[in-house]
Amino acid sequence: MTVLVSIHSPVEMWTIPDAYVERLRHRFADQTFLHARTEAEAVSLLPDVDVLFAGQITREQLASARRLRWLHSPAAGVGGMLFPEMVASRVLITNSRGMSADTIAEHVLAVTFAFFRRLPHAFRCQAEREWAQDAIGAEGNRLIAGAKVLVVGLGAIGTAVAHRMTLLGARVIGLRRTAEAVTDGEWTTAPSRHLHELLPAADVVIIAAPHTRETRGIIGRRELAWMSREAVLVNVSRGALVDEPALIDALRAGAIGGAALDVFDDEPLPPESAFWTLPNVLITPHTSGFRLDHWDAATALFADNLERFVIGQPLVNVVDKNAGY
């Protein structure tokens, strides 16, 4: 069986180091491992590949991958690969959902604390050597304890966020596509169709849903208008879930309190983007899901699934190609 590892990016942190490919070769000495470090190398190797460990594949590449039976993604989001030809194909897709849930949940806590404790304002004043005690005091520090937190998407990431927010005393409602309205002891779960009625009371709105046809643009101009002027929007999913021009308008007008954005429609975020200069925006460069042992965890999950694949056992984290996750 031939396995192709093709995880490369202009961003070094999202490129698998050679050492991890060598570990896989050593562990699975009976299998043939290929390593593509560029798109061109991947294209040339795909026709002879049975298994692909990669974060992306195009229509043209799928058409050339005549032997491909299984694709494993080192990320949770696979929406960009679910074009009609892939959905209709025999190729099984698995992903790495759950692997980054804890680190992303802690990121959500960090940026929420930053807004609630007025840290962006404090950092700007620090750069200017300005003692802004009165100005920050007038804004007032806010507490997560007692805050109303709306988590849009209760997969592994959303659940990890909801759990931590609850431990800090927040009143959490989590939205799930297939859920009914219930309280499970820690937080309340509600169906996604209740989004509009829940937005006005939320102090924090956290976007943790997968990118699918149904979730694209789930936070648009109308939803932003329903949010409180003090509300903070946190997006750790995909940029496409938020109408970015509408969000910029809402932030400029002070219609919402702020936004912490780790993901954008266009990445890297262009220098001319208005997000860079808005004082009520906290930008992180799509780093919420990365941790020091990222590639250890990513390759361990793939290796576990590869062992299953070799002996014909069911794989973990199988993607429903029609649902999109």
C-alpha positions as CSV (number, residue, x, y, z in Angstrom):
1,M,0.0,0.0,0.0
2,T,1.3,3.5,-0.9
3,V,0.8,6.4,1.5
4,L,1.4,10.0,0.5
5,V,2.0,12.6,3.1
6,S,1.3,16.0,1.5
7,I,1.1,18.7,4.3
8,H,2.8,21.8,3.1
9,S,2.1,25.5,3.5
10,P,3.7,28.9,3.0
11,V,3.3,29.1,6.8
12,E,6.0,26.9,8.5
13,M,3.9,26.0,11.5
14,W,1.3,24.3,9.2
15,T,4.0,22.3,7.3
16,I,4.7,18.8,8.7
17,P,8.4,18.5,9.7
18,D,10.3,15.7,7.9
19,A,11.1,14.0,11.2
20,Y,7.4,13.0,11.6
21,V,7.2,11.5,8.2
22,E,10.3,9.4,9.0
23,R,8.6,8.3,12.2
24,L,5.6,7.0,10.2
25,R,8.0,5.2,7.8
26,H,9.7,3.5,10.7
27,R,6.5,2.5,12.4
28,F,4.8,1.2,9.2
29,A,7.9,-0.4,7.6
30,D,5.7,-2.7,5.5
31,Q,4.0,0.3,3.7
32,T,5.5,2.6,1.1
33,F,5.6,6.2,2.2
34,L,5.9,9.1,-0.1
35,H,6.4,12.7,1.0
36,A,5.4,15.7,-1.1
37,R,6.9,19.0,0.0
38,T,5.3,21.0,-2.8
39,E,2.0,21.0,-4.8
40,A,3.9,19.9,-7.9
41,E,5.3,16.9,-6.2
42,A,1.9,15.9,-4.9
43,V,0.4,16.1,-8.3
44,S,3.1,13.9,-9.8
45,L,2.7,11.2,-7.0
46,L,-1.1,11.0,-6.6
47,P,-1.9,8.5,-9.4
48,D,-0.1,5.7,-7.4
49,V,-1.5,6.5,-4.0
50,D,-3.9,4.5,-1.9
51,V,-3.9,6.7,1.2
52,L,-3.4,10.4,1.4
53,F,-2.5,12.4,4.6
54,A,-3.2,15.9,3.5
55,G,-5.1,19.1,4.4
56,Q,-6.4,19.7,0.9
57,I,-7.1,18.1,-2.5
58,T,-8.5,19.7,-5.6
59,R,-11.0,18.3,-8.2
60,E,-8.1,17.8,-10.7
61,Q,-6.0,16.0,-8.1
62,L,-8.9,13.7,-7.2
63,A,-9.5,12.9,-10.8
64,S,-5.8,11.8,-11.1
65,A,-5.8,9.8,-7.9
66,R,-7.3,6.7,-9.4
67,R,-6.3,4.4,-6.5
68,L,-7.1,6.6,-3.6
69,R,-9.3,5.0,-1.0
70,W,-8.9,7.1,2.1
71,L,-7.9,10.7,2.9
72,H,-7.0,11.8,6.4
73,S,-6.9,15.5,7.2
74,P,-4.6,16.9,10.0
75,A,-7.3,19.6,10.5
76,A,-10.9,19.4,11.7
77,G,-12.3,21.5,8.9
78,V,-12.6,19.7,5.6
79,G,-15.3,21.9,3.9
80,G,-12.9,23.0,1.1
81,M,-12.5,19.4,-0.1
82,L,-16.2,18.5,-0.2
83,F,-16.8,19.5,-3.8
84,P,-19.4,17.4,-5.7
85,E,-16.9,14.9,-7.2
86,M,-15.5,14.2,-3.8
87,V,-18.9,13.7,-2.2
88,A,-19.9,11.3,-4.9
89,S,-16.6,9.4,-4.8
90,R,-15.7,6.2,-3.0
91,V,-13.0,8.0,-1.1
92,L,-13.4,7.8,2.7
93,I,-12.5,11.0,4.6
94,T,-11.4,11.3,8.2
95,N,-10.4,14.4,10.1
96,S,-8.7,15.5,13.3
97,R,-11.7,16.8,15.1
98,G,-11.2,17.0,18.8
99,M,-7.4,17.2,18.6
100,S,-7.3,21.0,19.1
101,A,-10.4,21.4,21.2
102,D,-8.6,22.2,24.4
103,T,-6.1,24.6,23.0
104,I,-8.8,26.5,21.0
105,A,-11.1,26.6,24.1
106,E,-8.3,28.1,26.1
107,H,-7.8,30.7,23.3
108,V,-11.4,31.6,23.5
109,L,-11.1,32.1,27.3
110,A,-8.0,34.3,26.7
111,V,-9.5,36.6,24.2
112,T,-12.8,36.9,26.2
113,F,-10.8,37.8,29.3
114,A,-8.8,40.3,27.2
115,F,-12.0,42.2,26.2
116,F,-13.7,41.8,29.6
117,R,-10.6,43.2,31.4
118,R,-10.0,45.9,28.8
119,L,-6.5,44.6,27.9
120,P,-6.4,45.9,24.3
121,H,-7.0,49.4,25.7
122,A,-4.4,48.9,28.4
123,F,-1.8,47.6,25.8
124,R,-2.4,50.6,23.6
125,C,-1.9,53.0,26.5
126,Q,1.2,51.1,27.6
127,A,2.8,51.6,24.2
128,E,2.2,55.4,24.6
129,R,3.3,55.4,28.3
130,E,-0.1,56.7,29.3
131,W,-1.5,56.0,32.8
132,A,-5.1,55.4,31.7
133,Q,-6.6,54.5,35.0
134,D,-9.6,56.8,34.7
135,A,-10.3,55.9,31.1
136,I,-10.2,52.1,31.7
137,G,-12.0,52.5,35.0
138,A,-14.8,54.3,33.2
139,E,-15.2,51.4,30.8
140,G,-15.4,49.0,33.7
141,N,-14.1,45.5,34.0
142,R,-16.6,42.8,33.3
143,L,-16.9,39.3,34.8
144,I,-17.3,36.0,33.0
145,A,-19.1,34.9,36.1
146,G,-22.8,35.6,35.4
147,A,-22.2,36.5,31.8
148,K,-24.5,35.0,29.1
149,V,-22.4,33.0,26.6
150,L,-23.8,31.7,23.4
151,V,-21.7,29.0,21.7
152,V,-22.7,28.4,18.1
153,G,-21.7,24.8,17.4
154,L,-21.3,22.1,20.0
155,G,-18.8,19.8,18.5
156,A,-15.6,19.0,20.3
157,I,-14.4,22.7,20.3
158,G,-17.8,24.2,21.3
159,T,-18.2,21.6,24.1
160,A,-14.7,22.3,25.5
161,V,-15.5,26.1,25.4
162,A,-18.9,25.6,27.0
163,H,-17.5,23.4,29.8
164,R,-14.8,26.0,30.7
165,M,-17.1,28.9,30.6
166,T,-19.5,27.1,32.9
167,L,-16.8,26.4,35.4
168,L,-16.1,30.1,35.4
169,G,-19.7,30.8,36.3
170,A,-21.1,31.9,32.9
171,R,-24.6,31.0,31.9
172,V,-24.0,29.1,28.7
173,I,-26.3,28.1,25.8
174,G,-24.9,25.9,23.1
175,L,-26.5,25.7,19.7
176,R,-26.5,22.4,17.8
177,R,-28.1,21.6,14.4
178,T,-29.9,18.5,15.6
179,A,-30.5,19.3,19.2
180,E,-33.7,19.9,21.1
181,A,-33.8,22.5,23.9
182,V,-32.6,20.8,27.0
183,T,-30.4,21.5,30.1
184,D,-27.8,18.8,30.6
185,G,-26.6,19.8,34.0
186,E,-23.8,22.1,32.9
187,W,-25.3,24.3,30.2
188,T,-28.4,24.6,28.0
189,T,-28.5,23.1,24.6
190,A,-30.8,24.5,21.9
191,P,-31.4,23.9,18.2
192,S,-29.6,26.2,15.8
193,R,-32.9,27.7,14.6
194,H,-33.1,29.5,17.9
195,L,-30.0,31.7,17.1
196,H,-31.9,34.8,16.3
197,E,-33.9,34.8,19.5
198,L,-30.9,34.2,21.6
199,L,-28.5,36.8,20.2
200,P,-29.9,39.9,21.9
201,A,-29.2,38.7,25.4
202,A,-25.7,37.3,24.7
203,D,-22.6,39.0,26.3
204,V,-20.3,36.7,24.2
205,V,-21.1,34.9,21.0
206,I,-18.6,32.2,20.1
207,I,-18.5,30.7,16.5
208,A,-17.3,27.1,16.7
209,A,-19.5,25.5,14.1
210,P,-18.1,23.7,11.0
211,H,-18.0,25.4,7.6
212,T,-20.9,23.9,5.6
213,R,-23.4,25.2,3.1
214,E,-25.8,25.9,6.0
215,T,-23.4,27.7,8.2
216,R,-21.8,30.0,5.6
217,G,-22.6,33.6,6.6
218,I,-24.5,32.5,9.7
219,I,-23.5,35.8,11.3
220,G,-24.5,38.5,8.9
221,R,-25.8,42.1,8.9
222,R,-29.2,41.1,10.4
223,E,-27.6,38.9,13.2
224,L,-25.1,41.6,14.1
225,A,-28.0,44.1,14.4
226,W,-29.7,41.9,17.0
227,M,-26.6,41.7,19.2
228,S,-26.0,43.9,22.2
229,R,-23.8,46.9,21.9
230,E,-21.6,45.3,24.6
231,A,-21.4,41.9,23.1
232,V,-18.2,40.4,22.0
233,L,-18.0,38.1,18.9
234,V,-15.3,35.4,18.9
235,N,-14.7,33.4,15.7
236,V,-12.4,30.3,15.9
237,S,-14.1,28.4,13.1
238,R,-13.7,29.7,9.5
239,G,-13.9,33.3,8.2
240,A,-16.7,32.4,5.8
241,L,-19.2,31.9,8.7
242,V,-19.2,35.7,9.3
243,D,-20.1,38.4,6.8
244,E,-16.9,40.4,7.2
245,P,-18.0,43.7,5.5
246,A,-21.1,43.7,7.8
247,L,-18.9,43.0,10.8
248,I,-16.6,45.9,10.0
249,D,-19.6,48.2,9.7
250,A,-21.0,47.0,13.0
251,L,-17.6,47.5,14.8
252,R,-17.1,51.0,13.3
253,A,-20.5,52.0,14.4
254,G,-20.1,50.6,17.9
255,A,-23.1,48.4,17.3
256,I,-21.3,45.5,19.1
257,G,-18.6,45.8,21.7
258,G,-15.8,44.0,19.9
259,A,-14.6,41.0,17.9
260,A,-11.8,38.5,18.5
261,L,-11.0,37.0,15.2
262,D,-8.6,34.1,14.6
263,V,-9.9,33.2,11.1
264,F,-10.7,35.3,8.0
265,D,-12.1,34.8,4.5
266,D,-8.8,35.8,3.0
267,E,-5.7,34.5,4.8
268,P,-3.2,36.0,5.4
269,L,-5.3,39.0,6.2
270,P,-4.4,41.6,3.6
271,P,-2.6,44.7,5.0
272,E,-5.4,47.0,3.6
273,S,-8.1,45.2,5.7
274,A,-10.0,47.6,8.0
275,F,-9.8,45.0,10.7
276,W,-6.2,45.9,11.4
277,T,-7.0,49.4,12.5
278,L,-10.2,49.0,14.4
279,P,-9.6,49.5,18.1
280,N,-12.3,47.1,19.1
281,V,-10.8,44.1,17.2
282,L,-8.4,41.5,18.5
283,I,-6.6,39.7,15.7
284,T,-4.7,36.4,16.0
285,P,-3.3,34.9,12.8
286,H,-5.1,31.5,12.8
287,T,-3.1,30.2,15.6
288,S,-5.7,29.2,18.2
289,G,-5.5,25.5,17.2
290,F,-1.7,25.2,17.4
291,R,0.2,23.9,20.4
292,L,3.8,22.8,21.0
293,D,3.0,19.1,20.5
294,H,0.7,19.7,17.5
295,W,2.5,17.4,15.1
296,D,2.9,14.7,17.7
297,A,-0.9,14.7,18.2
298,A,-1.7,14.9,14.5
299,T,0.6,12.1,13.4
300,A,-0.5,9.9,16.4
301,L,-4.1,10.2,15.3
302,F,-3.3,9.4,11.7
303,A,-1.1,6.4,12.7
304,D,-3.9,5.0,14.9
305,N,-6.3,5.2,11.9
306,L,-3.7,3.8,9.5
307,E,-3.3,0.7,11.8
308,R,-7.1,0.3,11.7
309,F,-7.1,0.8,7.9
310,V,-4.4,-1.9,7.4
311,I,-6.4,-4.5,9.3
312,G,-9.8,-3.5,8.1
313,Q,-11.2,-2.0,11.3
314,P,-13.6,1.0,11.3
315,L,-11.8,4.3,11.3
316,V,-12.3,7.1,13.9
317,N,-13.4,10.6,13.0
318,V,-15.1,9.6,9.7
319,V,-16.6,12.6,7.9
320,D,-20.2,12.6,6.7
321,K,-19.4,14.0,3.3
322,N,-23.0,15.1,2.8
323,A,-23.4,16.9,6.1
324,G,-19.9,18.5,5.7
325,Y,-18.3,17.3,9.0
